[in-house]
């Protein structure tokens, strides 16, 4: 896997792309190793959780994690994605909306949740372009994904994104839904594609 330089000075992304990963790193590799990863990514301090942060350091953190911990990176990113989903459920989606989604017919609830994710895509897509590609099976597409921009790999890399999507759909629609990344920019695809079924 190559080591790209992410250079999106003005693009911004949600801080949970970093904050939830930091908690996972502290638990699995320790604070000293986590701090080295942050510094290597250009993060001398943790971002605030109250607004967006520059996309570049967040992307570099994920990329540096994959470079330095290639065997563990996917599991760590997945756990961080699950934690991000939990954060969204606790702090960003009103309880009334959650109760409504859980009571609606699955097809309608799925469409409403997919639409809401699309409207808030800037929090996880940064300068990438997100869209709902189709509804059967539900497929999300993230073109020019900044978290893997410029990387080359032998397999998909977007475990954080897939875990965020799966956690939201498991908690709000059905626990049997699985999110699978079927295409990845790191494999040369024009977009990272995620199927939920």
C-alpha positions in Angstrom: 0.0 0.0 0.0 1.5 3.4 -1.0 1.9 6.4 1.3 0.1 9.3 -0.3 0.2 12.9 0.7 -3.2 14.3 1.5 -3.4 17.9 0.6 -6.8 19.4 1.2 -6.1 22.5 3.2 -9.6 24.0 3.1 -11.7 20.8 3.0 -13.3 19.9 6.3 -14.6 16.7 7.9 -16.3 15.7 11.1 -13.9 15.4 14.1 -15.2 11.9 15.0 -13.1 10.6 12.2 -10.3 11.3 14.6 -11.8 11.4 18.1 -13.3 8.0 18.1 -10.2 6.5 16.6 -8.1 8.0 19.3 -10.1 6.2 22.0 -9.7 2.9 20.2 -5.9 3.5 19.7 -5.5 4.3 23.4 -7.2 1.0 24.3 -5.3 -1.1 21.8 -1.8 0.4 21.2 -1.5 2.8 24.1 -1.3 6.5 24.5 2.4 6.8 23.6 1.9 5.0 20.3 -1.3 7.0 19.6 0.5 10.2 20.2 3.2 9.2 17.7 0.5 8.5 15.1 -1.1 11.9 15.8 2.1 13.8 15.4 3.0 11.8 12.2 -0.4 12.9 10.9 0.1 16.6 11.6 -2.2 16.6 14.7 -0.4 18.2 17.6 -3.7 18.5 19.5 -7.0 16.7 19.4 -9.8 18.5 17.5 -12.8 19.9 19.3 -16.0 17.9 19.0 -18.1 21.0 18.5 -17.3 21.7 14.8 -15.6 20.4 11.7 -11.8 20.0 11.4 -9.4 20.1 8.4 -9.7 17.0 6.4 -6.0 16.5 5.7 -4.9 15.5 9.2 -7.9 13.2 9.7 -7.1 11.4 6.4 -3.4 11.2 7.2 -4.2 9.7 10.6 -6.2 6.8 9.0 -3.5 6.4 6.3 -0.6 6.4 8.9 -2.5 3.8 10.9 -2.7 1.6 7.9 1.0 2.0 7.2 2.2 1.4 10.8 -0.3 -1.2 11.9 -1.2 -3.0 8.6 -2.4 -6.2 10.4 -4.6 -4.4 13.0 -5.7 -1.3 11.0 -9.0 -2.7 9.6 -10.2 -3.9 13.0 -9.2 -0.7 14.7 -10.9 1.4 12.0 -14.0 -0.8 12.3 -14.2 -0.3 16.1 -13.7 3.4 15.6 -16.6 3.4 13.1 -18.9 1.6 15.4 -18.0 4.1 18.2 -18.7 6.9 15.7 -22.1 5.4 14.9 -22.8 5.2 18.7 -21.8 8.9 19.1 -24.2 9.9 16.3 -27.0 8.0 17.9 -26.4 9.5 21.3 -25.6 13.1 20.2 -26.9 13.8 16.7 -30.1 11.9 15.9 -33.0 13.1 18.1 -34.6 10.3 20.2 -38.0 11.1 18.7 -36.6 10.5 15.2 -34.9 7.3 16.3 -38.2 6.0 17.8 -40.0 6.9 14.6 -37.5 5.1 12.4 -37.7 1.9 14.5 -41.5 1.9 14.2 -41.9 2.6 10.5 -42.0 -0.1 7.9 -38.4 -1.2 7.0 -38.5 0.0 3.4 -39.7 3.5 4.4 -37.3 3.8 7.4 -34.4 2.7 5.2 -35.2 5.4 2.7 -35.5 8.1 5.3 -32.3 7.1 7.1 -30.4 6.9 3.7 -31.7 10.4 2.9 -30.6 11.8 6.2 -27.1 10.3 5.8 -26.9 11.9 2.4 -27.9 15.3 3.8 -25.2 15.1 6.4 -22.5 13.5 4.2 -20.2 16.4 4.6 -19.4 15.2 8.1 -17.8 12.0 6.9 -17.1 12.6 3.2 -15.1 15.8 3.5 -14.2 17.0 0.0 -15.4 13.7 -1.5 -18.8 13.4 -3.2 -21.4 11.2 -1.6 -24.6 9.9 -3.1 -27.2 7.2 -2.7 -26.6 5.1 -5.8 -29.6 2.8 -5.6 -32.2 1.5 -3.2 -32.2 -2.3 -4.1 -29.8 -3.2 -2.6 -29.2 0.1 -0.8 -25.9 1.3 -2.2 -23.9 4.4 -1.1 -21.1 5.8 -3.2 -18.3 8.1 -2.1 -16.3 9.5 -5.0 -12.8 10.7 -4.3 -12.9 9.5 -0.7 -10.3 11.7 1.2 -9.7 9.0 3.8 -8.1 6.7 1.1 -7.2 9.4 -1.5 -4.0 8.5 -3.4 -3.6 5.1 -1.7 -3.1 1.8 -3.5 -4.1 -1.4 -1.8 -4.8 -5.1 -2.5 -8.2 -4.9 -0.8 -10.8 -2.4 0.3 -9.8 0.0 3.0 -12.9 1.9 4.2 -13.7 -0.1 7.3 -14.4 3.1 9.3 -17.1 4.3 6.9 -18.7 0.8 6.5 -18.8 0.4 10.3 -20.5 3.8 10.8 -23.2 2.9 8.2 -23.7 -0.6 9.6 -24.1 0.6 13.2 -26.7 3.2 12.2 -28.7 0.7 10.2 -28.4 -2.0 12.8 -29.6 0.2 15.6 -32.4 2.1 13.7 -33.6 -0.4 11.0 -32.6 -4.0 11.7 -29.8 -5.8 13.5 -29.3 -8.2 10.5 -28.2 -5.5 8.0 -24.6 -5.8 6.9 -22.6 -3.1 5.2 -20.0 -4.3 2.7 -17.6 -2.2 0.8 -17.7 -3.6 -2.8 -15.5 -1.0 -4.6 -12.7 1.2 -3.2 -10.8 4.1 -4.6 -7.6 2.4 -3.2 -8.3 -0.4 -5.7 -8.5 2.0 -8.6 -12.3 2.4 -8.6 -13.6 5.9 -9.2 -15.6 5.6 -6.0 -15.8 3.7 -2.8 -19.1 1.8 -2.9 -21.0 0.4 0.1 -23.9 -2.1 -0.1 -26.3 -2.5 2.8 -28.5 -5.6 2.8 
